[in-house]
Amino acid sequence: MGVNSNRVEHFDNREAATLRIQTQTPSFEIHAVQLPPQRTTLHKLRHRVSEIFFPDDPLHRFKNQTSFKKFILALQYLFPIFQWAPNYNLTLLRSDLISGLTIASLAIPQGISYAKLANLPPIIGLYSSFVPPLIYSLLGSSKHLGVGPVSIASLVMGSMLSEKVSFSQDPSLYLGLAFTATFFAGVFQASLGILRLGFVIDFLSKATLVGFTGGAAIIVSLQQLKGLLGIVHFTSKMQIVPVMVSVFQQRHEWSWQTILLGFGFLTFLMTTRHISLRKPKLFWVSAAAPLASVILSTILVFLLRKKTHQISIIGHLPKGLNPPSSNMLYFSGPHLALAIKTGIITGILSLTEGIAVGRTFASLKNYQVDGNKEMMAIGLMNVAGSCSSCYVTTGSFSRSAVKYNAGAQTTVSNIIMAAAVLVTLLFLMPLFYYTPNVVLAAIIITAVIGLLDYQSAYKLWKVDKLDFLACLCSFFGVLFISVPLGLAIAVVISVIKILLHVTRPNTLVLGNIPGTQIFHNINQYKEASRIPSFLILGVESPIYFANSTYLQERILRWIREEEEHIKDNDGAALKCMILDMTAVTAIDTSGLETLCELKKTLEKRSLQLVLANPVGNVAEKLHKSKILESFGLKGVYLTVGEAVAEISSIWKAQP
């Protein structure tokens, strides 16, 4: 095949900022490999920071606006209520009123139950269902997020604080530490939002969360055997073995009255949950079931109070609004580290759950939820809550699901729910005196049973065995070690998985799809064929100090295996190795040094190293490091196809 070449015999200078290789034949054209436009270091840094911390470009709405308009937009950004409030009408109010009252019927019994899960007085759960929803209504951007206490955060707070402080022995200290942990949780959450560091919570992968929440759900359920069986002296430990040992060691404390009442209402609650799952239009059945259970059981115990002495009841709950608790916060002393650690861990967990729930329901209604704004909203409501006798709150999936199905249109539904809780706090607290604790245990079990997501675990097994292993380690870590250590195991496994992908990137041999200029993995596409005398390798990751040595060793191994393959099949001798850099999105100085060493090694073996399609910043670093000069005009091409075509033409033209 004839070759008509017109080449530029030097590398482009900084003004042109391009490397041109121009070769034409009747069937193809060799295109120029160009460098990105020249930018100052400050401009690059500004662009990089913008990409890391402001990928959504939150300031785009302020462009080309008047000062007054910018003020209004800023107000709407900080307080989303000003965005929808001007268009609010009676139709929306009717929908929010129905959903708010519906969610209140679930929030009141759940609030009481989850507070006991955190080893806090039941009234704290109701306080936490009043102030935080009001704060979120002003600051939050999700229309469907049902705010209040949640099971996992309650369990983690209770287990971590109870390891060092007992509520029964020192209730004032325990309460103060709970409020302090809530304060630090809020500060941590709001800081992530303000500094736009939301990617921190991404270290809790879906796989680890499935395992963690599943293990926590089992621990929570087993802990409720204390209430279901009427046991008085029960272990405070959160591992499965001590819990089960305590259950059977205290068989003499089992109460048949409590067991009968508890399992009766547990069956009722599970049945209503099943009905709502099978028929979503009947969502109100499971939503109203907890409050109905509380009312019915309270009436039953009150009527039979002379014959049911063995059934434990809630007792007196104080009436009135949330008392201030800022004077109970601990900012010094021996337990400060415990409060900070508990706050950060519960903050991460509650933030992960709240944002995930908010985005889930936003996607169903086709609107956006700003993750960083949500972090600020959830964080600020926890800071405010810590000063008003509340503990950690976030968006609950069960409450949000009920709120969504009830037709909530705006965050006014949270205000309606808070109003219902306010009425309860002011006037209805005496009615809960005879509420049996066993019903609260049944409510908790029904709520957390949905966290056992075995379908997701099975999907992990089918799709990604490493993710499934992470899920199992997290699951068994929570069950047999502890809840905080189970979470730590989950994070460590997630980080290890990231490190494995970074330090051991995938490399593959590419072959040509017949009749095209397309090159793909020969193991994935069986029709893809090797090109005689060429070894074409693809690297599917950036080349960093952490993986450069591995890649060099792995590439040399590929070459050795290719030469053995050629020898076994009497093929043409290997002359050239093409490195497809399409997926190499970045490279550092260690990676550049590796390319130089690899080139020298191959030259000693009479092999040519060619680079194909280096992306913008990679090409720029190759140019600045003078490596492009060492490769020469025949060493860098825009595509693998052009590299193969021209090099083959050159070989054919040689005598």
C-alpha positions in Angstrom: 0.0 0.0 0.0 1.5 3.4 -1.0 2.1 5.9 1.7 2.0 9.7 1.3 3.5 11.3 4.4 3.8 14.9 5.3 5.1 15.1 8.9 6.0 18.0 11.1 9.5 17.1 12.2 9.4 18.8 15.6 7.2 18.9 18.7 4.8 21.8 19.1 5.9 24.7 21.2 3.9 26.1 24.1 2.2 28.7 21.9 0.8 26.1 19.6 0.3 23.5 22.4 -0.2 20.6 19.9 1.6 17.6 18.8 0.8 16.8 15.1 1.2 13.7 13.2 -0.2 14.0 9.8 -0.3 11.0 7.5 -2.8 10.2 4.8 -3.6 7.2 2.8 -6.5 6.5 0.4 -8.4 4.7 3.3 -7.5 6.6 6.4 -6.1 9.8 7.9 -3.7 10.0 10.8 -5.1 12.7 13.1 -3.2 15.1 15.3 -2.7 14.3 19.0 -3.4 17.7 20.6 -2.6 19.1 24.0 -5.2 21.0 25.9 -5.1 24.8 25.8 -2.5 26.3 28.0 -3.7 27.5 31.5 -2.0 29.0 34.5 -1.5 27.0 37.6 -4.0 29.2 39.5 -6.6 28.6 36.8 -6.0 24.8 37.0 -6.3 24.9 40.8 -9.5 26.9 40.7 -11.0 24.5 38.1 -10.0 21.5 40.1 -11.4 22.9 43.4 -14.6 23.7 41.6 -14.9 20.2 40.2 -14.3 18.6 43.6 -16.4 20.8 45.8 -18.9 22.4 43.4 -19.8 19.8 40.8 -23.4 21.1 40.7 -22.3 24.8 40.2 -24.7 26.1 42.9 -23.9 29.8 41.9 -25.1 29.4 38.3 -28.5 30.8 39.2 -27.0 34.1 40.3 -25.4 34.9 37.0 -26.6 38.0 35.2 -29.1 38.8 37.9 -29.8 42.2 39.6 -28.7 42.7 43.2 -32.3 42.4 44.5 -32.9 39.2 42.5 -29.6 37.8 43.9 -30.8 38.6 47.4 -34.1 36.8 46.8 -32.3 33.8 45.2 -29.9 33.6 48.2 -32.8 33.7 50.6 -34.5 30.9 48.7 -31.3 28.9 48.6 -30.8 29.1 52.3 -34.4 28.8 53.3 -36.3 26.7 50.6 -39.6 27.5 52.3 -39.4 31.0 50.6 -39.2 29.2 47.2 -42.6 27.4 47.4 -44.5 29.4 50.1 -45.6 32.2 47.6 -47.5 29.6 45.5 -48.9 27.7 48.5 -52.7 27.2 48.3 -55.6 25.4 50.0 -55.3 22.4 47.7 -51.7 21.8 48.8 -52.7 22.5 52.4 -55.4 19.8 52.3 -52.9 17.2 51.0 -50.3 18.2 53.6 -52.8 18.2 56.4 -53.9 14.6 55.7 -50.3 13.4 55.3 -49.1 15.3 58.4 -51.8 13.8 60.6 -51.2 10.4 59.1 -47.5 10.5 59.8 -48.1 11.8 63.3 -50.1 8.6 64.1 -46.9 6.7 63.3 -44.3 9.3 64.7 -45.8 9.4 68.2 -45.5 5.7 69.1 -42.3 5.4 67.2 -40.8 8.4 69.0 -41.6 6.8 72.4 -40.3 3.4 71.3 -37.0 4.6 69.7 -36.1 6.7 72.8 -36.3 3.6 74.9 -34.0 1.9 72.3 -31.4 4.7 73.0 -31.9 4.1 76.8 -33.5 7.5 77.1 -36.8 8.4 78.8 -39.8 8.0 76.4 -40.6 11.7 76.6 -37.3 12.5 74.8 -38.6 10.7 71.8 -41.6 12.9 71.6 -39.5 16.1 72.1 -37.4 14.9 69.2 -40.5 14.6 67.0 -41.5 18.2 67.7 -38.5 20.7 67.3 -36.4 19.0 64.6 -39.3 18.7 62.0 -40.0 22.4 62.5 -36.4 23.3 61.8 -36.2 21.0 58.8 -39.4 22.6 57.4 -37.5 25.9 57.1 -34.2 24.6 55.9 -34.8 21.2 54.1 -35.3 20.8 50.4 -37.1 17.4 50.4 -40.9 17.5 50.2 -41.3 13.9 51.4 -38.7 13.5 54.2 -40.4 12.4 57.4 -38.1 13.7 60.2 -37.7 12.2 63.6 -35.8 9.5 65.6 -34.6 6.4 63.8 -33.8 2.9 65.0 -30.2 2.6 63.9 -29.0 5.9 65.3 -30.9 5.2 68.5 -29.3 1.8 68.8 -25.8 3.1 68.2 -26.2 6.0 70.6 -27.6 3.7 73.3 -25.0 1.0 72.9 -22.0 3.5 72.8 -23.1 5.6 75.8 -24.2 2.6 77.8 -20.7 1.1 77.6 -19.3 3.8 79.8 -22.4 5.4 81.6 -25.5 3.8 82.9 -28.8 5.7 82.7 -30.2 4.0 85.8 -27.1 4.9 87.9 -26.5 8.5 86.6 -29.5 9.7 84.5 -28.4 13.3 84.5 -24.9 12.5 83.1 -26.4 10.1 80.5 -28.9 12.7 79.3 -26.2 15.3 79.1 -24.0 13.0 77.1 -26.8 12.2 74.7 -27.6 15.8 74.1 -23.8 16.6 73.7 -23.4 13.8 71.2 -26.4 15.2 69.3 -24.8 18.6 69.3 -21.5 17.3 67.9 -23.5 15.1 65.4 -25.2 18.3 64.2 -22.0 20.3 64.0 -20.3 17.5 62.1 -23.2 17.2 59.7 -23.6 20.9 59.1 -19.8 21.3 58.6 -19.8 18.6 55.9 -22.6 20.6 54.1 -21.0 24.0 54.5 -17.5 22.8 53.4 -19.2 20.6 50.7 -17.5 17.5 52.0 -20.4 15.2 51.4 -18.3 12.7 49.6 -17.1 11.6 53.1 -20.3 9.6 53.7 -19.8 7.8 50.4 -17.2 5.6 52.2 -20.2 3.8 53.5 -21.0 1.8 50.4 -24.4 0.2 49.7 -22.9 -3.3 50.4 -21.6 -2.4 53.8 -24.8 -0.6 54.7 -26.9 -3.6 53.8 -24.8 -5.7 56.1 -24.7 -3.2 58.9 -28.4 -2.4 58.9 -29.3 -6.1 58.7 -27.1 -7.0 61.7 -28.3 -4.0 63.6 -31.9 -4.9 62.9 -31.4 -8.4 64.3 -29.7 -7.0 67.4 -32.5 -4.5 67.9 -35.1 -7.2 67.6 -33.3 -9.5 70.0 -33.0 -6.7 72.5 -36.8 -6.3 72.4 -37.1 -9.8 73.8 -36.7 -8.2 77.2 -40.0 -6.4 76.7 -41.8 -9.2 74.8 -41.0 -11.7 77.5 -41.3 -9.4 80.5 -37.7 -9.8 81.7 -36.6 -7.3 84.3 -32.9 -8.1 84.6 -31.5 -8.1 81.1 -28.0 -7.6 79.7 -27.0 -4.2 78.4 -24.6 -5.7 75.9 -25.4 -5.6 72.2 -23.9 -8.8 70.9 -26.0 -11.7 69.9 -24.4 -14.2 72.2 -24.8 -12.3 75.5 -28.3 -11.3 74.5 -29.4 -14.9 73.9 -27.6 -16.1 77.0 -29.5 -13.5 79.1 -32.8 -14.4 77.6 -32.5 -18.1 78.7 -30.8 -17.4 82.0 -33.7 -15.2 83.0 -36.4 -17.8 82.1 -37.8 -17.5 85.7 -38.7 -13.9 84.9 -40.8 -14.7 81.8 -44.3 -13.4 82.2 -47.1 -15.3 80.4 -49.3 -12.2 80.5 -46.6 -10.1 78.8 -45.8 -12.8 76.3 -49.5 -13.2 75.3 -50.1 -9.4 75.0 -46.8 -8.8 73.2 -47.0 -11.5 70.6 -50.7 -10.7 70.0 -49.9 -7.1 69.1 -46.8 -8.2 67.2 -48.9 -10.4 65.1 -51.4 -7.6 64.5 -48.6 -5.2 63.5 -46.9 -7.6 61.2 -50.2 -8.4 59.5 -51.0 -4.8 58.9 -47.5 -4.3 57.5 -48.0 -7.3 55.1 -51.3 -5.8 54.0 -49.7 -2.5 53.2 -46.8 -4.1 51.3 -49.2 -6.2 49.2 -51.6 -3.3 48.5 -49.8 0.1 48.6 -53.1 1.9 48.4 -53.8 0.6 52.0 -50.7 2.3 53.3 -52.7 3.9 56.1 -53.4 0.5 57.6 -49.7 0.0 58.7 -49.3 3.7 59.4 -52.2 3.8 61.9 -51.4 0.3 63.4 -48.8 1.5 65.9 -51.0 4.2 67.4 -54.0 1.9 67.4 -51.9 -0.7 69.2 -50.8 1.8 71.8 -54.5 2.9 72.3 -55.9 -0.6 72.5 -53.2 -2.0 74.7 -53.4 1.0 77.1 -57.1 0.6 77.4 -56.7 -3.2 78.0 -54.1 -2.8 80.7 -56.1 0.0 82.4 -59.2 -2.1 82.5 -57.3 -5.2 83.8 -54.8 -3.2 85.9 -55.7 -5.2 89.1 -54.9 -8.5 87.3 -51.9 -7.4 85.2 -49.3 -6.4 87.8 -46.6 -8.3 85.9 -47.0 -6.2 82.8 -44.5 -3.3 82.8 -46.0 0.1 81.9 -44.5 3.4 80.8 -45.7 5.3 83.8 -45.7 9.1 84.3 -44.7 11.3 81.3 -44.3 15.0 82.0 -46.6 17.4 80.2 -45.3 20.5 78.5 -43.0 21.8 75.8 -39.4 20.8 75.4 -37.3 22.2 78.3 -34.1 23.9 77.3 -31.0 21.6 77.6 -28.1 23.8 76.6 -27.0 23.9 80.2 -26.6 20.1 80.1 -24.1 20.0 77.3 -20.6 18.8 78.2 -17.7 20.6 76.6 -15.1 19.4 79.1 -14.5 16.5 81.5 -13.6 12.8 81.1 -16.6 11.9 79.0 -16.2 14.5 76.3 -14.3 12.1 74.0 -17.1 9.6 74.3 -19.7 12.3 73.4 -17.7 13.4 70.4 -17.1 9.9 69.1 -20.8 8.9 69.6 -21.9 12.1 67.9 -19.7 11.6 64.8 -20.7 8.0 64.3 -24.4 8.6 64.8 -24.1 11.7 62.7 -22.6 9.8 59.8 -25.2 7.1 60.0 -28.2 9.4 60.3 -26.9 11.6 57.5 -26.4 8.6 55.2 -30.0 7.4 55.9 -31.6 10.9 55.6 -30.0 11.8 52.3 -30.6 8.4 50.8 -34.2 8.5 51.8 -34.7 12.1 50.5 -33.1 11.3 47.2 -35.2 8.1 46.8 -38.5 9.9 47.1 -37.3 12.9 45.1 -36.5 10.6 42.2 -40.0 9.2 42.3 -41.4 12.7 41.9 -38.8 13.9 39.5 -37.2 16.8 41.5 -33.7 17.3 42.9 -32.5 17.2 46.4 -29.3 19.2 47.1 -27.1 16.9 49.2 -25.1 19.6 50.8 -28.1 21.7 51.7 -29.6 18.6 53.3 -26.5 18.1 55.3 -26.8 21.6 56.6 -30.5 21.3 57.3 -30.1 18.0 59.2 -27.0 19.3 61.0 -28.6 22.5 62.1 -31.8 20.8 63.2 -29.7 18.5 65.4 -27.8 21.4 66.9 -31.1 23.1 67.7 -32.5 19.8 69.0 -29.5 19.3 71.3 -30.5 22.6 73.0 -34.1 21.6 73.4 -33.9 18.1 74.9 -33.8 16.2 71.7 -31.5 13.5 70.6 -30.2 12.6 67.1 -32.9 12.8 64.4 -32.9 12.4 60.6 -35.2 11.3 57.8 -36.8 8.0 58.5 -37.7 5.6 55.6 -40.8 4.3 57.2 -42.2 7.8 58.0 -41.2 9.1 54.6 -42.9 6.2 52.9 -46.1 6.9 54.7 -45.8 10.6 54.1 -45.2 10.0 50.3 -48.2 7.6 50.1 -50.4 10.0 52.0 -49.9 12.6 49.3 -47.5 15.1 51.0 -46.8 18.1 48.7 -44.5 20.3 50.8 -42.6 20.3 54.1 -45.8 21.8 55.7 -46.7 18.2 56.4 -43.8 18.1 58.9 -45.2 21.3 60.5 -48.6 19.5 60.8 -47.0 16.5 62.3 -45.1 18.7 64.8 -48.4 20.4 65.7 -50.0 17.1 66.4 -47.0 16.2 68.6 -47.3 19.5 70.4 -51.0 18.8 71.2 -49.9 15.5 72.6 -47.2 17.0 74.7 -49.5 19.7 76.1 -52.7 17.7 76.8 -52.4 14.0 76.2 -49.4 12.8 78.2 -51.4 11.3 81.1 -53.2 9.0 78.6 -49.9 7.1 78.1 -49.5 6.2 81.8 -50.8 2.6 81.4 -49.2 2.0 77.9 -47.3 -1.3 78.3 -43.7 -1.4 77.3 -44.3 -4.7 75.5 -46.3 -2.9 72.8 -43.4 -0.5 72.3 -41.1 -3.5 71.8 -43.5 -5.0 69.2 -43.6 -1.6 67.4 -39.8 -1.5 67.3 -39.5 -5.1 65.9 -42.1 -4.3 63.2 -40.3 -1.1 62.2 -36.8 -2.7 62.0 -37.7 -5.9 60.3 -37.8 -4.1 57.0 -34.1 -3.4 57.4 -33.3 -7.0 56.7 -32.8 -6.6 53.0 -32.0 -10.2 52.0 -32.9 -9.5 48.4 -30.1 -6.9 48.1 -27.7 -9.3 49.8 -28.5 -12.0 47.3 -28.1 -9.5 44.4 -24.7 -8.6 45.8 -23.7 -12.2 45.7 -24.9 -12.6 42.1 -23.2 -9.3 40.9 -20.1 -8.7 43.0 -18.6 -11.3 45.3 -16.3 -8.7 46.9 -19.2 -6.5 47.8 -21.0 -9.5 49.2 -17.9 -10.2 51.4 -18.0 -6.7 52.6 -21.7 -7.1 53.4 -21.1 -10.3 55.4 -18.2 -8.9 57.4 -20.2 -5.9 58.3 -23.2 -8.1 59.2 -21.3 -10.5 61.4 -19.2 -7.7 62.9 -22.4 -6.1 64.3 -23.8 -9.4 65.5 -20.8 -10.8 67.3 -18.4 -7.9 68.1 -20.3 -4.6 68.6 -22.3 -2.1 66.7 -19.6 0.6 66.5 -16.9 -1.9 65.6 -19.2 -3.4 63.0 -19.5 0.0 61.4 -15.8 0.4 61.6 -15.3 -2.9 59.9 -17.7 -1.8 57.2 -15.7 1.4 56.5 -12.4 -0.4 56.6 -13.6 -3.0 54.0 -14.9 -0.2 51.8 -11.5 1.6 52.0 -9.7 -1.7 51.3 -11.9 -2.3 48.2 -11.0 1.2 46.9 -7.3 0.6 47.5 -7.5 -2.7 45.7 -9.1 -1.0 42.7 -6.5 1.7 42.8 -3.4 -0.4 43.4 -4.4 -3.3 41.3 -6.1 -1.9 38.2 -7.5 -4.0 35.4 -5.3 -4.5 32.3 -6.5 -6.3 29.2 -5.5 -7.4 25.8 -7.3 -5.7 22.9 -8.1 -7.2 19.5 -9.6 -5.8 16.3 -13.3 -6.4 15.5 -13.2 -7.6 11.9 -14.2 -5.0 9.3 -13.9 -2.0 11.8 -11.3 0.2 13.4 -12.7 -0.8 16.8 -10.4 -2.6 19.3 -11.9 -4.4 22.3 -11.1 -7.0 25.0 -10.4 -10.3 23.3 -11.9 -12.2 26.2 -15.1 -10.2 26.1 -15.5 -10.2 22.3 -14.6 -13.6 20.9 -14.6 -12.3 17.3 -11.9 -9.8 18.2 -8.6 -11.0 16.7 -5.0 -10.2 17.6 -2.9 -8.2 15.1 0.2 -10.0 14.0 3.4 -8.5 15.5 1.4 -6.2 17.8 0.4 -6.5 21.5 -2.3 -4.0 22.3 -2.9 -3.5 26.0 -5.6 -1.4 27.7 -5.2 0.1 31.2 -8.4 0.9 33.0 -7.3 3.3 35.7 -5.2 6.4 36.4 -1.4 5.6 36.7 -0.3 6.7 40.2 2.6 5.9 42.6 0.3 3.3 44.2 0.0 1.2 41.1 2.8 2.2 38.7 5.2 -0.6 39.9 2.4 -3.2 39.6 1.4 -2.0 36.1 5.0 -2.2 34.9 5.3 -5.8 36.2 2.0 -6.7 34.8 2.7 -5.3 31.3 6.0 -7.2 31.2 4.2 -10.3 32.1 1.7 -9.7 29.3 4.6 -9.4 26.9 6.1 -12.6 28.1 2.8 -14.4 27.8 2.3 -13.0 24.3 5.7 -14.1 23.2 5.0 -17.6 24.5 1.6 -17.6 22.7 3.4 -16.6 19.5 6.0 -19.3 19.9 3.3 -22.0 20.6 1.3 -20.9 17.5 4.2 -20.2 15.1 3.1 -16.6 14.7 4.9 -13.5 13.6 7.5 -12.1 16.0 6.3 -9.4 18.4 7.6 -6.0 17.3 5.4 -3.4 18.9 3.3 -2.9 22.0 0.6 -0.3 21.9 -0.7 1.0 25.2 -4.3 2.3 24.9 -4.5 5.1 27.4 -8.2 6.0 26.8 -9.2 5.0 30.3 -6.0 6.5 31.9 -7.7 9.7 33.3 -4.7 10.9 35.2 -1.0 10.3 35.7 1.6 11.4 38.3 5.4 11.7 38.3 5.7 8.0 39.4 3.5 7.0 36.4 5.6 9.1 34.0 8.8 7.5 35.3 7.3 4.1 34.9 6.5 4.8 31.2 10.1 5.9 30.7 11.5 2.8 32.3 9.1 0.6 30.4 10.1 2.2 27.1 13.8 1.6 27.9 13.2 -2.0 28.9 11.3 -2.7 25.7 14.0 -1.0 23.5 16.6 -3.4 25.0 14.3 -6.2 23.8 13.9 -4.6 20.3 10.3 -3.8 21.0 8.6 -0.5 20.2 6.3 1.1 22.8 3.5 3.3 21.3 0.9 5.3 23.3 -2.6 5.7 21.9 -5.1 8.4 22.8 -3.6 10.0 26.0 -6.4 12.3 27.4 -5.9 16.0 28.0 -4.1 16.3 31.3 -2.1 13.1 30.7 -0.9 14.4 27.3 0.0 17.7 28.9 2.1 16.0 31.6 3.8 13.8 29.0 4.6 17.0 27.1 5.9 18.9 30.1 8.1 16.0 31.2 9.7 15.8 27.7 8.6 12.2 27.5 6.8 12.8 24.2 10.2 13.8 22.7 11.6 10.5 23.7 8.7 8.7 22.0 9.2 10.6 18.8 6.7 11.2 16.0 6.0 7.5 15.6 5.3 6.9 19.3 2.0 8.7 20.0 -1.3 8.3 18.1 -4.9 9.4 18.5 -6.4 5.9 18.2 -5.2 2.4 18.3 -6.5 1.8 14.8 -4.4 4.7 13.4 -1.3 3.5 15.2 -1.7 -0.1 13.8 -2.4 1.2 10.3 0.5 3.6 10.0 3.1 1.4 11.8 2.0 -1.6 9.6 2.4 0.7 6.5 5.9 1.7 7.6 6.9 -1.9 8.1 5.6 -2.8 4.6 7.5 0.2 3.0 10.8 -0.9 4.6 13.0 -3.1 2.3 
